[in-house]
């Protein structure tokens, strides 16, 4: 299988505080601290203030040990087994247990009243993040994201805070409320985090990667990145090609790796028009419908008439709909 479909390396950059790790692994904070004291495991980094920060790799190692403990192994033996595995040059990445689902007593699961509280909280966090980015305080922006990730799953953070923050900053730039420099700083800050989340995550399904690319001339890649992160979080490998990809290069790449699906994004009429020409470069795909070519973006939401002009499958009017459409299209790849 093409190496693009292999599981990506797990990031060792310290990212998550201990509260986030508890949520990601299902291991109580007290237990994590006891394991660290007794077994020297895990091995978090420390902030200047002495607070623990854990990398994605440490989260993977914790999940692996928890899975062994859940199977009946003593914690000390599980840690010893992990170290033996790593001493042999092997990685626990392919064997770790899946993330623990949200707890039944989570505030987001307590009915309509709690749902309204959660919506309000997301709005407050978004305002704080936008405010931090507008005054160029990236440390404060980092603090807002850390607080969010303690309370909510990454998927909800992206849908409910990151996405509207991108939209708000873009709108404020359009209206002249922020400068081009501020808009670029905010966009690149969020892009950095999305790329980091795109390249880390759970074990991927044993299928070829889905190709994601912006239309020729399209430089706005925020929604494409978000789709990529969501696919990656659900276990689908992705080949992210980014901004303004010429159609001949897209065609050559698709023929080379034979993806289960192609995702194309256009935000403006000009770039949507460019997408109408993809069948000229992939006539066999246009004829057979395999792999399915999907498309989305602001122009298709605000001007629905464009949905009939671009060949392929419209992903939906929202990012959530787009993720659902892709999930439906990708599922058959697991049966091949």
Phi and psi in degrees as a GROMACS rama.xvg file:
@    title "Ramachandran Plot"
@    xaxis  label "Phi"
@    yaxis  label "Psi"
@TYPE xy
-53.4061  137.211  UNK-2
-66.9494  -11.0159  UNK-3
-66.9444  -19.332  UNK-4
-89.1489  -5.47226  UNK-5
-74.0794  158.424  UNK-6
-62.8898  131.992  UNK-7
-73.3834  157.163  UNK-8
-61.6306  146.268  UNK-9
-88.0704  132.466  UNK-10
-71.2002  138.79  UNK-11
-106.952  14.3308  UNK-12
-76.3921  128.282  UNK-13
-63.4024  122.598  UNK-14
-130.423  -39.4495  UNK-15
-109.97  135.346  UNK-16
-79.4337  174.524  UNK-17
-67.7981  -28.0352  UNK-18
-66.8618  -40.857  UNK-19
-64.0469  -41.7725  UNK-20
-63.3215  -39.0955  UNK-21
-57.5758  -44.0145  UNK-22
-68.1394  -39.3556  UNK-23
-71.6624  -31.8676  UNK-24
-106.682  -22.6606  UNK-25
80.4715  9.14421  UNK-26
-96.1921  123.67  UNK-27
-58.002  148.078  UNK-28
-55.4832  -43.2312  UNK-29
-59.1588  -39.7619  UNK-30
-67.1524  -42.6939  UNK-31
-57.8276  -42.8008  UNK-32
-67.9097  -38.48  UNK-33
-64.1883  -44.7447  UNK-34
-60.8448  -39.9103  UNK-35
-64.4087  -41.694  UNK-36
-70.4908  -41.9615  UNK-37
-80.9015  -40.693  UNK-38
-116.306  -0.749274  UNK-39
65.6029  28.3166  UNK-40
-142.065  135.183  UNK-41
-74.9662  -174.132  UNK-42
-123.995  80.8425  UNK-43
-74.5388  159.041  UNK-44
-81.0494  174.008  UNK-45
-129.826  140.196  UNK-46
-76.5339  172.885  UNK-47
-58.4187  -28.9022  UNK-48
-87.6532  3.43321  UNK-49
89.5454  6.40006  UNK-50
-82.1114  142.027  UNK-51
-71.8164  141.302  UNK-52
-132.855  130.911  UNK-53
-113.292  141.482  UNK-54
-85.6033  169.314  UNK-55
-60.3028  -36.5888  UNK-56
-63.0818  -40.5943  UNK-57
-66.1273  -35.6882  UNK-58
-63.0349  -42.8681  UNK-59
-60.8517  -44.5703  UNK-60
-63.2574  -40.8618  UNK-61
-63.8559  -42.2933  UNK-62
-63.9556  -38.5963  UNK-63
-62.538  -47.6128  UNK-64
-63.4655  -42.8729  UNK-65
-59.6808  -40.8073  UNK-66
-61.4676  -39.1083  UNK-67
-68.4562  -40.4023  UNK-68
-63.686  -41.2665  UNK-69
-63.1217  -25.9584  UNK-70
-81.6274  -7.32004  UNK-71
115.939  -2.14001  UNK-72
-79.0581  144.82  UNK-73
-67.3368  147.833  UNK-74
-58.041  -43.2362  UNK-75
-60.6041  -40.9361  UNK-76
-69.7949  -36.142  UNK-77
-64.5563  -43.0147  UNK-78
-63.7802  -41.6175  UNK-79
-62.3549  -41.3789  UNK-80
-64.0644  -40.4861  UNK-81
-60.6391  -46.8669  UNK-82
-65.6146  -36.1248  UNK-83
-63.8997  -43.6162  UNK-84
-57.9888  -46.2588  UNK-85
-70.3175  -31.9001  UNK-86
-66.8003  -22.0517  UNK-87
-87.6251  6.76932  UNK-88
79.2952  13.874  UNK-89
-98.5186  164.811  UNK-90
-123.315  142.567  UNK-91
-77.8794  1.13584  UNK-92
-56.5631  -39.2978  UNK-93
-83.2676  -1.22928  UNK-94
-123.562  1.59653  UNK-95
-73.2469  156.901  UNK-96
-73.9076  152.428  UNK-97
-67.2685  161.1  UNK-98
-60.9076  145.34  UNK-99
-73.5102  132.536  UNK-100
-67.5572  163.939  UNK-101
-54.3755  142.897  UNK-102
-71.0299  151.541  UNK-103
-65.0519  -23.636  UNK-104
-95.5671  11.5182  UNK-105
-61.6458  141.956  UNK-106
-60.8529  -25.8991  UNK-107
-77.1767  -3.8248  UNK-108
-113.846  21.5604  UNK-109
-109.927  32.863  UNK-110
93.359  -175.054  UNK-111
-57.9479  -41.6464  UNK-112
-62.3453  -45.0316  UNK-113
-66.0709  -33.9087  UNK-114
-62.4077  -42.0433  UNK-115
-65.719  -39.6659  UNK-116
-61.4104  -42.2752  UNK-117
-64.1689  -43.1127  UNK-118
-59.6724  -42.1055  UNK-119
-63.4161  -41.9267  UNK-120
-62.0803  -43.8145  UNK-121
-60.2109  -41.2176  UNK-122
-63.0539  -39.9387  UNK-123
-65.9848  -44.6978  UNK-124
-62.1241  -40.1757  UNK-125
-62.5935  -44.1773  UNK-126
-60.1664  -41.1028  UNK-127
-65.1496  -41.727  UNK-128
-66.7215  -44.4792  UNK-129
-60.9203  -44.1173  UNK-130
-61.4779  -42.009  UNK-131
-63.7049  -42.2102  UNK-132
-70.0105  -33.6984  UNK-133
-66.7392  -30.284  UNK-134
-99.6662  10.6787  UNK-135
65.7218  28.6502  UNK-136
-97.2675  87.4663  UNK-137
-72.9958  -27.7374  UNK-138
-64.7806  -41.0031  UNK-139
-66.6204  -39.3159  UNK-140
-61  -41.5887  UNK-141
-60.6019  -40.8749  UNK-142
-62.2906  -42.5423  UNK-143
-60.3783  -44.5191  UNK-144
-65.4725  -39.5951  UNK-145
-61.7718  -43.6832  UNK-146
-61.7952  -41.9511  UNK-147
-60.6172  -45.6508  UNK-148
-71.2473  -19.2542  UNK-149
-70.3022  -34.5695  UNK-150
-95.5479  -30.7472  UNK-151
-135.263  153.887  UNK-152
-63.5693  152.196  UNK-153
-56.6595  -39.5169  UNK-154
-57.5274  -44.4422  UNK-155
-69.0678  -36.7523  UNK-156
-59.8281  -42.4767  UNK-157
-68.3448  -47.2982  UNK-158
-67.0103  -42.7476  UNK-159
-95.416  -17.3983  UNK-160
-125.704  -52.2635  UNK-161
-63.0544  -49.8386  UNK-162
-60.0791  -51.773  UNK-163
-65.9487  -25.5239  UNK-164
-66.3723  -44.8944  UNK-165
-58.3696  -44.2259  UNK-166
-64.5283  -42.1816  UNK-167
-65.3918  -45.9356  UNK-168
-62.6735  -41.5836  UNK-169
-62.6209  -41.7358  UNK-170
-66.8281  -41.217  UNK-171
-64.9219  -34.4572  UNK-172
-66.5474  -43.2834  UNK-173
-59.3482  -38.0561  UNK-174
-86.309  2.13632  UNK-175
79.0027  15.6419  UNK-176
-83.0849  -23.5606  UNK-177
-130.914  154.742  UNK-178
-79.0496  166.557  UNK-179
-59.6213  -40.0183  UNK-180
-62.0743  -43.6151  UNK-181
-65.416  -41.6411  UNK-182
-61.914  -41.9669  UNK-183
-65.3273  -42.4703  UNK-184
-60.5699  -47.634  UNK-185
-63.9576  -44.3643  UNK-186
-63.3419  -44.3297  UNK-187
-70.4301  -31.6758  UNK-188
-61.5881  -48.812  UNK-189
-68.1096  -40.2125  UNK-190
-58.4533  -41.635  UNK-191
-57.2626  -45.6625  UNK-192
-68.2543  -40.0304  UNK-193
-63.8765  -40.9864  UNK-194
-64.383  -38.8586  UNK-195
-62.4077  -45.4937  UNK-196
-68.5902  -30.9385  UNK-197
-64.3803  -34.4155  UNK-198
-97.6526  9.3547  UNK-199
-132.475  166.928  UNK-200
140.43  -159.395  UNK-201
-79.5709  168.864  UNK-202
-56.818  137.77  UNK-203
-90.0538  154.554  UNK-204
-66.1294  151.569  UNK-205
-79.2964  62.678  UNK-206
-133.018  165.409  UNK-207
-69.6407  157.695  UNK-208
-75.3111  146.18  UNK-209
-76.3484  135.733  UNK-210
-89.1302  130.151  UNK-211
-123.532  127.242  UNK-212
-150.949  149.791  UNK-213
-84.5783  150.804  UNK-214
-60.5465  156.898  UNK-215
-53.6284  129.174  UNK-216
85.3948  -4.87375  UNK-217
-91.992  120.278  UNK-218
-103.998  -13.1197  UNK-219
-85.314  107.536  UNK-220
-113.792  6.68932  UNK-221
-56.6375  -50.0797  UNK-222
-66.2704  -34.0562  UNK-223
-65.9562  -42.78  UNK-224
-61.0912  -42.4226  UNK-225
-63.2449  -43.1922  UNK-226
-59.0188  -41.7944  UNK-227
-62.892  -43.29  UNK-228
-61.9699  -43.6117  UNK-229
-64.8227  -40.6295  UNK-230
-62.7109  -44.392  UNK-231
-63.2071  -38.4271  UNK-232
-67.4308  -24.3096  UNK-233
-95.3784  9.02959  UNK-234
93.65  6.94543  UNK-235
-93.8583  124.254  UNK-236
-68.1498  147.581  UNK-237
-132.195  149.212  UNK-238
-113.877  99.7081  UNK-239
-89.6844  114.134  UNK-240
-100.535  -12.9655  UNK-241
76.0644  -148.174  UNK-242
-73.4434  149.555  UNK-243
40.1087  66.3693  UNK-244
-93.249  122.425  UNK-245
-61.5905  141.044  UNK-246
-63.3362  -36.4149  UNK-247
-60.6796  -38.3552  UNK-248
-69.9564  -37.9857  UNK-249
-59.2391  -46.5376  UNK-250
-60.9365  -44.5789  UNK-251
-62.8175  -39.8949  UNK-252
-67.4751  -43.8561  UNK-253
-61.8719  -41.8615  UNK-254
-65.2019  -32.8013  UNK-255
-70.9493  -46.4462  UNK-256
-101.397  -10.9125  UNK-257
52.1993  63.912  UNK-258
-73.01  160.576  UNK-259
-75.7616  -17.3215  UNK-260
-164.052  158.578  UNK-261
-124.453  134.556  UNK-262
-117.886  124.067  UNK-263
-121.764  139.768  UNK-264
-125.965  134.149  UNK-265
-135.635  138.363  UNK-266
-107.858  -20.2855  UNK-267
-124.618  163.569  UNK-268
-59.7702  -40.9542  UNK-269
-60.9584  -42.5677  UNK-270
-78.1942  -29.8415  UNK-271
-64.2448  -39.2674  UNK-272
-60.6848  -39.4381  UNK-273
-61.7868  -34.9195  UNK-274
-68.1993  -22.8849  UNK-275
-63.4538  -15.5476  UNK-276
-94.3683  0.834488  UNK-277
-61.392  -32.7754  UNK-278
-61.8225  -23.0598  UNK-279
-64.9396  -28.1351  UNK-280
-99.2314  -18.856  UNK-281
-130.4  61.5165  UNK-282
-62.1031  -34.1914  UNK-283
-67.1529  -33.7716  UNK-284
-71.1475  -42.4902  UNK-285
-61.7022  -34.6431  UNK-286
-76.6751  -41.4761  UNK-287
-94.0752  -22.1839  UNK-288
76.7597  11.3041  UNK-289
-128.523  126.596  UNK-290
-72.8112  156.551  UNK-291
-62.777  133.221  UNK-292
-102.291  122.248  UNK-293
-114.33  159.548  UNK-294
-148.954  156.825  UNK-295
-166.122  -179.497  UNK-296
136.425  169.673  UNK-297
-58.5326  -40.0338  UNK-298
-63.1263  -32.8335  UNK-299
-77.6345  -21.5862  UNK-300
-82.7895  -44.9933  UNK-301
-81.7988  -24.693  UNK-302
-129.969  81.4214  UNK-303
-56.9177  -20.9689  UNK-304
-61.824  -23.2869  UNK-305
-69.8402  -19.448  UNK-306
-64.3577  -26.6897  UNK-307
-90.8194  -4.36561  UNK-308
-96.0612  -26.5018  UNK-309
-97.7295  122.718  UNK-310
-63.2482  145.787  UNK-311
122.351  -160.118  UNK-312
-112.644  122.451  UNK-313
-72.8793  128.98  UNK-314
-72.1289  -31.4556  UNK-315
135  167.825  UNK-316
-80.4662  -14.361  UNK-317
-130.068  163.504  UNK-318
-64.5826  -37.313  UNK-319
-60.6946  -43.8449  UNK-320
-62.6312  -38.8316  UNK-321
-61.4864  -43.1758  UNK-322
-63.3875  -42.6255  UNK-323
-63.2228  -41.8411  UNK-324
-61.8713  -44.4759  UNK-325
-65.6915  -40.4317  UNK-326
-57.0604  -44.7729  UNK-327
-63.6914  -40.3733  UNK-328
-73.2569  -30.0576  UNK-329
-85.1958  -24.0391  UNK-330
-53.1235  -42.5783  UNK-331
-60.5114  -23.4767  UNK-332
-62.8469  -26.7641  UNK-333
-71.6383  -17.2907  UNK-334
-93.287  -5.95693  UNK-335
